[in-house]
Amino acid sequence: MFTHLQKQDPQIYAAIMREEKRQAEELELIASENYVSPAVLETMGSILTNKYSEGYPGKRYYAGQENIDVIENLAIDRAKELFGAEHVNVQALSGSPANAAVYMAFIKPGDKVLGLSLDHGGHLSHGHPVNFSGMLYNFVRYGVEEDGIIDMDKVREIALKERPKMIVAGFSAYSRNMDWKKFKEIADEIGAITFADIAHIAGLIAGGQIESPIPHFDVVSTTTHKTLRGPRGAMIMCKAQFGKQVDKAIFPGMQGGPHDHINAAKAVAFKEALQPEFKEYTAQVIKNAKVLASELMNYNFKVISGGTDNHLMLIDMTSKNSTGKEADHALELAGISCNKNMVPYDTRSPFDPSGIRLGTPAVTTRGLKEPEMKILAKWINDVCSAPTDESVQARVRGEVKELCKKFPVPGILM
Ligand SMILES: *Cc1c(COP(=O)(O)O)cnc(C)c1O
């Protein structure tokens, strides 16, 4: 592997080797990350990257598309089967551009949109002022209650008062199931478009573990690299009647040529997600998250909303007289990666918030199960109870490294 790169560019080669070592020897609890299979890796590294294919299968601007059309059609057909979607566009380059295309397809700059606020678990591309979405569209927001859970009566109240053209349901840091049907009912009362962003939970939906918005919603976007465990990218699914406008928004609206090597890797990942093993994997992701949350609560960590229905949880570190930044840093030194995160009604700032977000998709791909979640919770407690104690960090780092040897990362030969 990498024999050409090693000779030609030793600096980049060395950095990739160090990153392989880091990924192999550390535990990954960043909720949005995962490890792709060797087959997905191979496909991403293929000569498909050489091709330009502006347009769609059967309707391209350049010649030589006979193989690309086969690949893109396979990706589309598998995504349709996986999610029961009527229309799929697999060309979206990543989650944020996919969302930009959704807004472009359905609304105009200045139109009112209702979305979950970022500090209550929403995503930047759901109307944050520093993001294109917040600059171009008039976002109004719903949030969670003091208990960390969305109150759908409140959402309805805001929707009836504000009468947005579109309602966005979806999140990056919310650990409970969304009531898709209720969102749709509310939208129907005011004639709003329903848009679900399932970037985080797409794999759990594909694996049949949590309810899907696709039967109810007009349009659904997702990344392909989080719980869905495919290459870094995205796609948009919608009702057949909106297919043309969604496709036009992606190309020529937002993007130029599709990334054919990535779209092929999406097709490979979708085939993997259609196998019975993926159902088991996604069930284990949720089991692991539930065990990790309850073990942490036993150690007196405050888990927002008191647990989780999915792959992630938010921990309020004030329960340990600490902060998100301090905990995130101490855990990193101990070989455990996570991210600092705002908690609902946070009194601190986004750069120095009160919480951390933990997720189980990556460690579950490595094969960790309930017994290891208990060990993980103990390590997190040891490190976070003494966040400046370097001897604790060094001890846990060594123990993490030992455990990691038993659970290799797919695609990394060490
Ligand atoms: C991760 C995420 C995105 C953005 O995906 P990128 O590929 O990083 O652009 C969009 N929406 C939600 C809800 C996400 O969690």
The ligand as an SDF file (V2000), in Angstrom:
LIG
                    3D

 15 15  0  0  0  0  0  0  0  0999 V2000
  -22.8120   16.6360    9.6380 C   0  0  0  0  0  0  0  0  0  0  0  0
  -24.0770   17.3500    9.3360 C   0  0  0  0  0  0  0  0  0  0  0  0
  -24.2020   18.1510    8.1820 C   0  0  0  0  0  0  0  0  0  0  0  0
  -23.0370   18.5860    7.3400 C   0  0  0  0  0  0  0  0  0  0  0  0
  -22.3230   17.6500    6.7210 O   0  0  0  0  0  0  0  0  0  0  0  0
  -20.9130   18.0330    6.0440 P   0  0  0  0  0  0  0  0  0  0  0  0
  -20.6680   16.8440    5.1850 O   0  0  0  0  0  0  0  0  0  0  0  0
  -19.9550   18.1760    7.1880 O   0  0  0  0  0  0  0  0  0  0  0  0
  -21.0860   19.2850    5.2810 O   0  0  0  0  0  0  0  0  0  0  0  0
  -25.4480   18.6820    7.8920 C   0  0  0  0  0  0  0  0  0  0  0  0
  -26.4950   18.4680    8.7010 N   0  0  0  0  0  0  0  0  0  0  0  0
  -26.3980   17.7440    9.8390 C   0  0  0  0  0  0  0  0  0  0  0  0
  -27.6080   17.5500   10.6740 C   0  0  0  0  0  0  0  0  0  0  0  0
  -25.1770   17.1700   10.1960 C   0  0  0  0  0  0  0  0  0  0  0  0
  -25.0930   16.4880   11.3280 O   0  0  0  0  0  0  0  0  0  0  0  0
  1  2  1  0
  2  3  1  0
  2 14  2  0
  3  4  1  0
  3 10  2  0
  4  5  1  0
  5  6  1  0
  6  7  2  0
  6  8  1  0
  6  9  1  0
 10 11  1  0
 11 12  2  0
 12 13  1  0
 12 14  1  0
 14 15  1  0
M  END
$$$$
